[in-house]
Amino acid sequence: MKTDVLIAGCGCAGLYCALHLPEETQVLIIAKGEIAQSDSFLAQGGICMLKDESDYADYFEDTMRAGHYENNPDSVKVMIRSSQDTIGDLLRYGVRFQREADGALSFTREGGHSAKRILFHEDATGKEITEKLLEQALKRKNITIMEHTAMVDMICTKTSCYGALVRGRDKKLFPIYAKDTVFACGGIGGLYRHSTNFRQLTGDGVAIALKHGVSLLHINYVQVHPTTLYTKQEDERSFLISESVRGEGAVLYNAKMERFVDELLPRDILTQKIHEQMKKDKTPYVWLSMEHIPKAEIAGHFPNIVEHCRKKGYDVFHECIPVVPAQHYFMGGIRVDLSGRTSMGQLYAIGETACNDVHGKNRLASNSLLESMVFAKRAAKDIAAHMGRVPEELPQPDFEAYRDEAALAADYKKNILDEIARLNGHV
C-alpha cells in the first residue's frame, strides 16, 4: 500500500493531526485494535484552556511546578497560547462542554491547579472530544481508517522513514509506504500489571524508535494516577476515579476513617502520600468519600463513575470506595521539536508517544488532551509545508523476522522496561 501520510494511532492526536492536513493529501490511519480502544476515549477529567491573560502566569507556573521545573518553557508557552484556538476547533466540531445557566462555558479545578480553568463534559470529556474528531474524520474523503492493523516496525534507511510494516486483521504482514509517517501510538500502560490504559497500548512506537536509534527523552518518567478503583482481578484494567472528583470536594480516609492528606496535591506527591498511608495501615487501598459533594452534582458531573462503582457493588452516594494508585500516563517518549519532528527524517511523533517536554517530570491534570492536539496540529502544518519524498527503490522489509508475534511483543516489552530501569539506575 502507498499513501501520502501514514498515522499509526487513532486517538485524539492522530485524528486531530489528520483533520489539519490538506484535503488533497491522502491520509491513512491505522488502529492496533478497534477505533474506540484508545486512551483518549478514557480521559475523564477535562481539557485546560487559558480563559484570559490574567491567568497566563499562574497557568504557566502551575504546569512548571507540577513538572518539577524540568519542563521545556517554550513547549509550555506554545501549549497555553494555543489553547483557545484548539477549543475553538472543538466547539466548531460540536463538542459539548458543560455550560453555565447563562450559556457561558463552565470551568472546574483539579489537583495542582491554582484556579478553575478546565472544561469538561460530564466525566467523559475524552470520549466526547474523540468521538467528535472521529465523526469529522469519517466525513473526509482523503482520510482512511484501518482497524486491527498493528505496526510491527518502521520501513526506513539510517536517516529517513518511508512508512511501516504492519500486521493486518488476518495476521498477515504487509508494508505501507508513505511520504511522511506519524507515530501517535499512545502510552505504555499495557507493559504494567496495574494501569488505567487499554492493555494493547504497549509502547510500540517507542520500542521501534529505540530499535532504530531514534532519539528518546525521559522514557523513565511514568506517571501514576493516585485514585483508581481497587479490584482483586489481576487482569482487569484499572478504572480511574477522576481528579475532578477530588477537585469538587471528595476526601481521602485511612483505615481509621481519618482524613490524612490534601487531596489536591500534584499527582506524584499525592501518590506518595497514599502509598505511605497504605504501608502504615497494612492495606492494599485507602478510602475515597464523596460525602461533601451534593448528590445532584455527583449524579450530573460523574455519571459514568457512579454507574461503574454501582456495577462493582459500591453506592458512592452513601459509602466510601476503595482506591489505589495505578500507572496512568507516560511523560517521556520519542524526542520531538515544537513541530513534532523526530531525529529521523520524515518521521513525526505526537500525543503520548512523543516527548516535547511540556510535562516535565510530572503532568499537570488535564493538560494531556490539550498538549496532544496543540502539537498534533503543529505537526500537520509542518508536514503540509515540507512533504517528504519516497525513493524509487523502496527498502524491502524482511517479513520472516516478524512472523512470531508473541516473541516480537516480548522483545519490545523487555527493551523498553530495561531502558527505563537503566535510566532509573536499577541496572
C-alpha positions in Angstrom: 0.0 0.0 0.0 1.1 3.6 -0.6 -0.2 6.8 0.9 1.0 10.4 1.4 0.8 10.4 5.3 0.6 7.3 7.5 -0.6 7.9 11.0 -0.2 5.0 13.5 -2.8 5.6 16.2 -6.4 6.7 16.2 -6.7 8.7 19.4 -7.3 12.5 19.6 -3.7 13.3 18.5 -3.8 11.1 15.4 -7.3 12.2 14.4 -6.7 15.9 15.0 -3.5 15.7 13.0 -5.3 14.1 10.1 -8.0 16.8 10.2 -5.4 19.5 9.8 -3.7 18.0 6.8 -4.7 19.4 3.4 -7.7 17.7 1.9 -5.8 16.8 -1.2 -3.4 14.8 0.9 -4.1 11.1 1.2 -4.0 10.1 4.9 -4.1 6.5 6.2 -4.8 6.0 9.9 -4.1 2.5 11.4 -5.5 1.4 14.7 -4.0 -1.6 16.6 -7.4 -2.6 17.9 -10.8 -1.0 17.4 -11.1 2.7 16.9 -12.6 3.2 20.4 -9.7 1.4 22.1 -7.5 4.5 22.5 -6.8 6.1 25.9 -8.3 9.3 24.5 -11.7 7.8 25.0 -10.9 7.1 28.7 -10.0 10.7 29.7 -12.5 11.6 32.3 -11.5 15.0 33.8 -11.3 17.6 31.1 -9.1 19.9 29.0 -7.5 23.1 30.1 -7.9 26.4 28.5 -6.4 29.8 29.1 -9.5 31.9 30.0 -7.8 35.3 29.7 -4.4 36.9 30.0 -4.8 37.4 33.8 -4.4 33.6 34.3 -1.4 33.1 32.0 1.3 33.4 34.6 -0.5 31.2 37.1 -1.3 28.5 34.5 2.3 28.6 33.3 3.6 28.3 36.9 1.2 25.5 37.8 2.4 23.5 34.8 6.0 24.1 35.6 5.6 23.3 39.3 3.8 20.1 38.6 6.7 19.1 36.2 9.3 19.9 38.9 10.6 22.7 36.6 12.0 20.1 34.2 9.5 21.2 31.5 10.6 23.0 28.3 9.3 26.5 28.9 8.9 27.1 25.2 6.7 24.0 24.9 4.6 25.1 27.8 4.2 28.6 26.3 3.1 27.1 22.9 0.6 24.8 24.6 -1.0 27.5 26.7 -1.1 30.2 24.0 -2.7 27.7 21.5 -5.4 26.5 23.9 -8.1 28.9 22.8 -7.5 28.0 19.2 -7.8 24.3 20.0 -11.0 24.8 22.0 -12.4 26.9 19.2 -11.8 24.0 16.8 -13.5 21.5 19.2 -16.5 23.8 19.6 -16.8 24.0 15.8 -16.7 20.2 15.6 -19.7 20.1 18.0 -18.0 19.1 21.3 -20.5 19.6 24.1 -18.7 21.2 27.0 -20.5 21.9 30.3 -22.3 25.3 30.3 -23.4 27.7 33.0 -27.1 28.8 33.2 -26.3 31.8 31.1 -24.7 29.7 28.4 -21.1 30.5 29.2 -18.5 27.7 29.4 -18.2 26.1 32.8 -14.8 25.5 34.3 -13.7 23.2 37.1 -10.4 22.8 39.0 -8.2 19.7 39.6 -5.1 18.9 41.6 -2.2 21.2 41.1 -4.3 24.0 39.6 -4.5 27.4 41.3 -7.7 28.3 39.5 -10.7 26.8 37.6 -9.5 26.5 34.0 -10.7 23.1 33.0 -13.5 22.5 30.5 -15.4 19.2 30.8 -18.3 17.1 29.5 -19.7 15.1 32.5 -16.9 12.7 33.5 -16.2 11.5 29.9 -14.5 14.5 28.3 -12.1 12.4 26.3 -14.8 10.3 24.8 -16.9 13.4 23.8 -13.9 15.0 22.1 -12.6 11.9 20.4 -16.0 10.9 19.1 -16.5 14.3 17.6 -13.0 14.2 16.0 -13.8 10.7 14.6 -17.1 12.0 13.1 -15.2 14.7 11.3 -12.5 12.3 10.1 -15.1 9.9 8.7 -16.5 12.7 6.6 -13.2 13.4 4.9 -12.7 11.6 1.5 -8.9 11.8 1.9 -8.8 10.0 5.3 -9.0 6.2 5.5 -9.0 4.3 8.8 -8.0 0.7 9.1 -8.8 -1.1 12.4 -7.0 -4.2 13.8 -3.8 -3.2 11.9 -0.8 -3.2 14.2 2.5 -1.5 13.3 5.4 -4.0 13.9 8.3 -1.9 12.6 9.1 1.1 10.5 10.4 1.0 7.0 13.5 3.1 6.9 17.1 3.8 6.0 19.5 5.0 8.6 18.3 8.6 8.1 14.7 8.6 6.8 11.4 6.8 7.4 9.3 5.6 4.5 6.3 4.0 6.2 5.7 0.9 8.3 5.5 -2.8 8.2 2.1 -3.8 9.7 0.2 -6.9 10.7 -3.4 -6.9 9.5 -6.7 -8.3 10.8 -5.9 -11.6 9.2 -2.4 -11.6 10.9 -0.7 -11.3 7.5 2.2 -8.9 7.2 2.4 -6.1 4.6 4.2 -2.8 4.1 2.6 0.6 3.9 4.8 3.2 2.2 4.4 6.9 3.0 6.0 10.2 2.3 5.6 11.1 6.0 4.9 8.8 8.9 3.4 9.9 12.3 3.7 7.9 15.4 0.6 8.5 17.5 0.6 5.2 19.3 -0.4 6.2 22.8 1.3 5.2 26.0 3.0 2.2 27.6 0.4 1.1 30.2 0.0 -2.4 28.7 3.5 -3.1 29.9 2.4 -2.8 33.6 0.3 -5.0 35.9 -1.8 -2.1 37.2 -2.7 0.6 34.6 -5.6 2.7 33.6 -4.6 2.2 29.9 -6.0 -0.2 27.4 -4.0 -3.4 27.5 -2.9 -3.2 23.9 -1.1 0.1 24.4 2.4 -1.4 24.8 4.7 1.4 23.6 5.2 0.0 20.1 6.3 3.4 18.7 8.8 3.9 21.5 10.1 0.3 21.1 10.6 0.8 17.3 12.3 4.1 17.8 14.6 2.5 20.4 15.4 -0.3 17.9 16.4 2.2 15.2 18.3 4.7 17.3 15.7 7.5 17.1 16.3 9.9 19.9 14.1 9.4 23.0 13.6 11.6 26.0 12.7 10.8 29.7 11.1 7.4 29.0 11.5 6.7 32.7 9.1 9.5 33.6 6.0 7.4 34.1 3.0 9.0 36.0 0.9 7.1 38.4 -2.7 8.2 39.0 -3.4 8.3 42.7 -7.0 7.2 42.7 -8.3 4.2 40.7 -10.9 1.8 42.0 -9.3 -1.1 43.8 -10.0 -4.6 42.4 -8.7 -8.0 43.2 -9.0 -9.0 39.5 -5.4 -9.1 38.2 -6.2 -8.9 34.5 -8.7 -6.0 34.8 -7.9 -2.5 33.6 -7.8 -0.1 36.5 -10.8 2.1 36.5 -9.9 5.8 37.0 -11.7 7.9 39.6 -11.2 11.3 38.1 -9.1 14.1 39.6 -12.3 16.2 39.2 -14.0 14.2 42.0 -11.4 15.4 44.4 -11.5 18.8 42.8 -15.2 19.0 43.6 -14.6 18.1 47.3 -14.1 14.3 47.7 -11.8 13.4 50.6 -9.4 10.5 51.3 -9.5 8.5 54.5 -7.2 6.0 56.1 -8.2 2.7 57.6 -9.5 4.5 60.7 -11.7 6.8 58.5 -9.4 9.8 59.3 -8.6 12.3 56.6 -4.8 12.1 56.1 -3.8 14.3 53.1 -4.6 17.4 51.0 -6.4 15.8 48.1 -5.4 18.5 45.6 -1.7 17.9 45.8 0.1 17.2 42.5 -0.4 13.6 41.4 3.1 12.3 42.2 3.1 13.7 45.7 -0.4 12.5 46.4 0.5 9.1 45.2 3.5 9.0 47.5 1.3 10.0 50.5 -1.3 7.3 49.6 1.4 4.6 49.4 2.8 5.8 52.8 -0.6 5.5 54.3 -1.3 2.1 52.8 2.0 0.9 54.3 1.0 2.3 57.7 -2.4 0.7 57.6 -1.1 -2.5 56.0 -3.9 -2.4 53.5 -3.9 -2.5 49.6 -6.0 0.6 49.3 -7.3 3.8 51.1 -10.9 5.1 51.1 -12.4 7.9 49.0 -15.6 9.6 50.2 -17.9 11.9 48.1 -20.0 12.8 51.2 -19.1 16.5 50.9 -20.3 16.8 47.3 -24.0 17.5 46.7 -25.8 14.4 45.4 -27.1 16.2 42.3 -23.6 17.3 41.4 -22.2 13.8 41.7 -25.0 12.4 39.5 -24.7 15.2 36.9 -20.9 15.5 36.8 -19.8 11.9 37.3 -22.5 9.6 35.9 -20.1 7.1 34.5 -18.1 6.8 37.7 -21.4 6.4 39.7 -22.5 3.6 37.3 -19.2 1.7 37.2 -19.0 1.8 41.0 -22.6 0.6 41.2 -21.8 -2.4 39.0 -18.9 -3.2 41.3 -21.1 -3.1 44.3 -20.5 0.4 45.7 -23.0 3.2 46.3 -21.0 6.4 46.1 -23.8 8.4 47.5 -23.8 6.6 50.8 -20.4 4.8 51.2 -16.7 5.2 50.6 -15.0 3.4 47.8 -11.5 1.7 47.9 -8.9 3.4 45.7 -5.3 2.7 44.9 -2.6 4.3 42.7 -2.0 2.8 39.2 0.2 3.6 36.2 -1.6 6.2 34.2 0.4 8.4 31.9 3.7 8.5 30.0 5.5 11.8 30.2 8.5 10.6 28.2 8.7 9.3 24.7 10.2 9.9 21.3 12.1 13.2 21.4 10.4 15.8 19.2 10.7 19.5 18.5 7.8 22.0 18.6 6.5 20.7 15.3 6.6 17.0 16.2 9.7 16.3 14.2 11.9 13.4 15.4 15.6 12.8 14.9 14.8 10.7 11.8 13.8 12.3 8.6 10.1 12.1 7.5 9.1 10.7 10.9 6.9 12.6 13.3 5.6 11.7 16.8 2.6 13.2 18.6 0.5 12.6 21.7 1.6 10.4 24.5 4.1 8.6 22.2 6.0 11.9 21.8 8.0 14.0 24.3 8.3 17.7 23.6 9.0 18.0 27.4 5.8 20.1 28.0 5.0 18.0 31.1 8.5 17.8 32.6 8.7 15.1 35.3 5.0 15.0 36.1 1.9 16.1 34.1 -0.4 18.7 35.4 -4.0 17.3 35.4 -6.0 17.9 32.2 -3.0 19.1 30.2 -2.8 15.8 28.2 -5.7 16.3 25.8 -4.7 19.9 25.1 -1.0 19.1 24.6 -1.8 16.2 22.3 -3.9 18.3 20.0 -1.9 21.5 20.1 1.2 19.7 18.8 -0.7 17.4 16.5 -1.9 20.4 14.6 1.6 21.9 14.5 2.9 18.6 13.1 0.2 18.6 10.4 1.1 22.1 9.4 4.8 21.2 9.2 4.1 18.1 7.2 2.0 20.1 4.7 4.7 22.6 4.3 7.6 20.1 3.9 6.0 16.9 2.4 8.6 14.2 2.2 9.6 12.1 -0.8 9.6 8.3 -1.3 12.6 7.0 -3.3 12.1 5.0 -6.5 13.8 2.0 -4.9 12.0 1.3 -1.7 13.5 -0.5 1.3 12.1 -4.1 1.5 11.4 -5.4 5.0 12.4 -9.0 5.9 9.0 -10.5 6.7 10.4 -13.6 8.3 11.9 -11.6 11.2 8.4 -10.6 12.3 6.4 -13.9 11.9 6.4 -14.8 15.7 4.0 -12.1 17.1 4.4 -13.1 20.7 8.2 -13.2 20.6 8.3 -9.8 19.0 6.0 -8.3 21.6 8.1 -9.8 24.4 11.2 -8.4 22.9 9.8 -4.9 22.5 8.5 -5.0 26.1 11.8 -6.1 27.5 13.8 -3.5 25.6 11.5 -0.6 26.9 11.4 -1.8 30.5 15.2 -2.5 30.5 15.9 1.0 29.2 13.5 2.5 31.9 15.3 0.5 34.6 18.7 1.7 33.2 17.6 5.3 33.3 16.3 4.9 36.9 19.7 3.5 37.9 18.3 0.0 38.6 20.7 -1.8 36.4 
